Amino acid sequence: MTKATELREMSDEQIRLVWKDAAESLFRLRIQSQTEKLAAPSEMRKQRKLIARCQTVLGERSREAGASGEGTSADADSASKVSTN
């Protein structure tokens, strides 16, 4: 399980990959829960929390970049794409 402190040490691209993997895993778990009984139902909750952690860390970084004036419109566009998914 990836903790928030571990996520903060990763680059934005690495966090996005973790987020994407967690989202895909959650999707598979949701499909599996509809078709059969899950072996570990708590896994869905873990994946949701991991997705939320990724979004939180990326959001913090985008706000920090915006507050310091270092952010560009490209950074804002990429941050908005992540938050809408």
ZAMAR-778936 format. One line per 5 residues: their letters; for each residue x, y, z of N, C-alpha, C, CB. Coordinates in steps of 0.05 Angstrom, whole numbers, plus 5000, padded with zeros to 4 digits. Glycine has a CB too. Example, Ala and Ser with C-alpha at 12.3 -4.5 7.8 and 13.67 -1.06 7.14 Angstrom:
// ZAMAR-778936
as	5264/4886/5156/5246/4910/5156/5264/4934/5156/5226/4911/5181  5257/4955/5142/5273/4979/5143/5258/5001/5157/5282/4988/5114
This chain:
// ZAMAR-778936
mtkat	5017/4977/5000/5000/5000/5000/5018/5025/5000/4981/5000/5024  5011/5044/4984/5026/5068/4981/5015/5089/5000/5026/5078/4952  5032/5099/5018/5023/5120/5036/5028/5147/5023/5039/5118/5063  5015/5168/5035/5018/5195/5024/5046/5204/5024/5000/5214/5040  5062/5197/5045/5090/5206/5046/5106/5193/5023/5102/5198/5073
elrem	5099/5168/5016/5113/5155/4994/5105/5168/4968/5106/5125/4993  5080/5176/4965/5070/5189/4941/5084/5216/4937/5040/5192/4941  5088/5231/4959/5100/5257/4957/5129/5256/4948/5098/5271/4984  5142/5233/4952/5169/5230/4943/5171/5223/4913/5183/5208/4959  5149/5215/4901/5148/5207/4873/5145/5232/4855/5125/5188/4868
sdeqi	5152/5228/4830/5148/5250/4810/5118/5249/4802/5166/5246/4785  5110/5271/4789/5082/5272/4781/5075/5249/4762/5077/5299/4766  5093/5242/4744/5088/5221/4725/5084/5194/4740/5110/5219/4705  5101/5189/4759/5099/5164/4775/5072/5163/4790/5122/5161/4794  5064/5186/4801/5038/5186/4815/5015/5181/4796/5034/5214/4829
rlvwk	5017/5193/4773/4996/5188/4753/4994/5159/4745/5000/5206/4728  5017/5145/4743/5017/5117/4736/5005/5100/4759/5046/5107/4731  5011/5107/4784/4999/5093/4807/4969/5097/4807/5012/5103/4833  4961/5122/4801/4933/5129/4800/4918/5113/4778/4930/5159/4796  4931/5112/4755/4919/5098/4733/4916/5068/4739/4935/5102/4707
daaes	4937/5056/4751/4936/5028/4758/4914/5022/4779/4963/5018/4769  4911/5040/4798/4891/5037/4819/4863/5039/4807/4895/5058/4841  4860/5058/4789/4834/5061/4776/4826/5037/4759/4834/5087/4758  4845/5026/4745/4840/5001/4729/4834/4978/4748/4864/4995/4711  4848/4976/4769/4843/4954/4789/4815/4957/4801/4865/4955/4811
lfrlr	4808/4982/4808/4781/4986/4819/4760/4979/4799/4778/5016/4828  4764/4986/4774/4745/4979/4753/4741/4948/4751/4754/4990/4726  4764/4934/4751/4762/4905/4750/4748/4893/4775/4790/4892/4748  4753/4905/4798/4740/4896/4822/4710/4901/4822/4753/4909/4847  4702/4924/4811/4674/4930/4809/4659/4910/4790/4669/4959/4799
iqsqt	4672/4904/4768/4660/4885/4749/4659/4857/4763/4677/4883/4723  4680/4849/4776/4681/4824/4790/4660/4822/4812/4709/4818/4801  4655/4844/4826/4636/4844/4847/4607/4840/4837/4637/4870/4864  4603/4849/4812/4576/4845/4800/4572/4817/4790/4573/4865/4778  4593/4804/4782/4591/4778/4769/4596/4754/4789/4609/4776/4746
eklaa	4611/4759/4810/4617/4738/4829/4625/4751/4855/4640/4720/4818  4628/4734/4875/4635/4744/4902/4665/4750/4903/4627/4723/4924  4671/4773/4915/4699/4781/4917/4713/4765/4939/4702/4811/4922  4738/4758/4935/4754/4744/4956/4761/4764/4978/4779/4731/4944  4767/4789/4970/4774/4810/4990/4759/4835/4984/4805/4815/4990
psemr	4734/4838/4994/4718/4862/4989/4732/4888/4998/4692/4859/5001  4749/4886/5018/4762/4910/5028/4782/4922/5007/4777/4904/5054  4789/4906/4987/4808/4915/4966/4796/4939/4951/4814/4893/4947  4769/4939/4947/4757/4962/4933/4761/4988/4949/4726/4957/4929  4758/4987/4975/4762/5010/4992/4791/5019/4991/4753/5004/5020
kqrkl	4809/5001/4991/4838/5008/4990/4844/5022/4964/4855/4983/4993  4833/5012/4942/4839/5025/4916/4827/5053/4915/4827/5007/4893  4802/5056/4925/4790/5083/4926/4807/5103/4942/4762/5082/4937  4817/5093/4964/4834/5111/4981/4860/5118/4967/4839/5097/5008  4872/5099/4953/4896/5104/4938/4892/5125/4916/4907/5078/4926
iarcq	4869/5122/4902/4863/5142/4882/4860/5170/4894/4836/5134/4867  4846/5171/4917/4842/5197/4931/4869/5208/4940/4824/5193/4955  4887/5192/4950/4913/5201/4958/4929/5213/4934/4930/5179/4971  4928/5199/4912/4942/5209/4888/4930/5236/4879/4939/5189/4864  4904/5238/4879/4892/5263/4870/4898/5286/4890/4862/5260/4868
tvlge	4900/5279/4916/4906/5299/4936/4934/5310/4932/4903/5287/4964  4953/5292/4928/4981/5300/4925/4985/5316/4900/5000/5276/4925  4972/5308/4878/4974/5323/4853/4961/5350/4856/4962/5307/4830  4939/5351/4870/4925/5377/4874/4941/5396/4891/4898/5372/4888  4954/5385/4912/4972/5402/4929/4994/5413/4912/4984/5385/4952
rsrea	5006/5397/4895/5028/5406/4878/5019/5428/4859/5041/5383/4863  4995/5425/4847/4986/5444/4828/4979/5471/4842/4961/5434/4813  4969/5469/4867/4963/5494/4882/4989/5507/4890/4947/5488/4907  5009/5492/4898/5035/5503/4905/5048/5517/4881/5054/5482/4916  5046/5505/4858/5058/5516/4834/5043/5542/4826/5057/5496/4810
gasge	5017/5542/4830/5001/5566/4824/5006/5588/4843/4972/5559/4824  5010/5582/4869/5015/5602/4889/5043/5615/4886/5012/5590/4917  5062/5599/4878/5089/5609/4875/5094/5624/4849/5109/5587/4879  5074/5621/4830/5077/5635/4805/5094/5619/4785/5089/5662/4809  5103/5596/4792/5119/5580/4774/5103/5564/4754/5137/5561/4790
gtsad	5077/5560/4760/5060/5544/4743/5054/5557/4717/5034/5538/4758  5052/5541/4697/5044/5551/4670/5016/5542/4664/5064/5543/4649  5006/5551/4642/4979/5542/4634/4979/5512/4627/4968/5558/4611  5002/5502/4618/5004/5473/4612/5001/5457/4637/5030/5467/4598  5013/5466/4659/5011/5453/4685/4982/5453/4695/5029/5466/4706
adsas	4969/5475/4691/4941/5477/4700/4923/5458/4683/4931/5506/4698  4929/5457/4657/4913/5439/4640/4917/5410/4648/4921/5443/4610  4941/5402/4654/4946/5374/4661/4933/5368/4689/4976/5368/4662  4934/5387/4707/4921/5383/4733/4891/5380/4731/4929/5406/4752  4879/5396/4713/4850/5395/4710/4842/5368/4697/4840/5419/4693
kvstn	4858/5358/4679/4852/5332/4667/4852/5310/4688/4872/5325/4645  4871/5311/4706/4872/5290/4727/4849/5292/4745/4898/5293/4743  4841/5316/4753/4819/5318/4773/4792/5311/4761/4818/5346/4783  4788/5313/4734/4763/5306/4722/4759/5277/4718/4760/5321/4696  4781/5261/4718/4779/5233/4714/4772/5220/4739/4803/5221/4703
